[in-house]
């Protein structure tokens, strides 16, 4: 599977959106905040996949929404906080996800299941 990872910095939180996908149409997406998985979904790569969650550690609690949308041979992500889109990610990676469909390696790029390069 291909892997795309976007890392955003918002106040004191590091927000990561990861998408593992195949070129023939399957995708899995997860949203992590400070290394903890808050939301995940799977579906077809040919349609946008949307993750909605609430970051309760923020004051006041912050609604987060990640939308991963398809492109010809890749995927793109837009992250929303408090109903407004965030600027482009601080870091973005692409690589290979070396796990079974539906499974994830340890959070934040554990070397055992992810090989990636910064883009």
C-alpha positions in Angstrom: 0.0 0.0 0.0 1.0 3.6 -0.6 1.2 5.9 2.4 0.7 9.7 2.6 1.2 11.5 6.0 0.5 15.1 6.7 1.7 16.7 10.0 0.2 19.9 11.3 1.2 22.0 14.3 -1.7 23.7 16.0 -1.0 25.6 19.3 0.8 22.9 21.4 -0.7 19.9 19.5 0.8 17.9 16.7 -2.0 16.7 14.5 -1.2 13.9 12.0 -3.4 12.6 9.2 -2.3 9.3 7.6 -3.7 7.6 4.6 -2.8 4.2 3.3 -4.2 3.4 -0.1 -3.9 1.2 -3.1 -3.9 2.4 -6.7 -6.9 0.2 -7.5 -9.2 1.9 -5.0 -9.0 1.0 -1.4 -8.0 3.5 1.4 -7.7 3.7 5.1 -7.3 7.0 7.0 -6.6 7.9 10.6 -6.2 11.1 12.5 -3.8 11.3 15.4 -3.3 14.1 18.0 -0.1 14.0 20.0 0.4 10.3 19.0 -3.1 9.1 20.1 -5.5 7.9 17.4 -8.7 9.9 17.7 -10.5 8.7 14.5 -10.1 6.3 11.7 -12.1 5.2 8.7 -11.7 3.1 5.5 -13.4 3.2 2.2 -12.9 3.6 -1.5 -10.1 5.9 -2.6 -12.1 7.2 -5.5 -14.4 9.2 -3.1 -13.5 11.7 -0.3 -13.1 10.2 3.1 -14.0 12.4 6.0 -13.0 12.1 9.6 -14.7 14.1 12.3 -13.5 14.3 15.9 -13.3 16.5 18.9 -10.0 17.5 20.6 -11.1 17.6 24.2 -7.6 18.6 25.5 -8.0 22.0 23.9 -9.7 24.8 25.8 -12.5 25.1 24.6 -12.8 21.7 23.0 -11.8 21.9 19.3 -13.8 20.2 16.6 -11.4 18.7 13.9 -12.3 17.5 10.5 -10.0 15.9 8.0 -11.0 15.4 4.4 -8.8 13.1 2.3 -9.8 13.4 -1.4 -8.5 11.4 -4.4 -6.4 12.6 -7.3 -5.3 10.6 -10.3 -2.6 8.5 -8.6 -2.4 10.0 -5.1 -4.5 11.6 -2.4 -4.7 15.0 -0.8 -5.7 16.2 2.7 -7.4 19.3 4.0 -7.7 19.7 7.8 -10.3 21.9 9.4 -10.2 23.2 13.0 -13.1 25.2 14.5 -14.7 25.2 11.1 -11.8 26.9 9.2 -9.2 25.2 7.0 -5.7 25.1 8.3 -2.7 26.3 6.3 -0.7 23.6 4.5 0.9 21.0 6.7 4.3 21.6 8.4 5.6 18.3 7.0 4.3 15.8 4.5 5.6 12.3 3.8 5.0 9.7 1.2 6.1 6.1 1.3 5.0 2.5 1.7 2.7 1.1 4.4 3.9 -2.5 5.0 0.9 -3.9 6.9 -2.3 -5.8 6.1 -5.3 -3.8 4.9 -7.1 -2.3 7.9 -4.0 -2.6 10.2 -1.7 0.2 11.3 1.8 0.2 12.7 2.5 2.0 15.9 1.7 5.8 15.8 4.0 8.4 14.4 5.9 6.3 11.9 7.2 3.3 13.8 10.1 2.0 11.7 8.6 -1.5 11.7 5.7 -0.8 9.4 6.4 2.4 7.5 9.1 3.4 5.1 8.8 7.1 4.0 10.5 10.0 2.5 9.8 13.7 3.1 8.0 15.5 0.2 
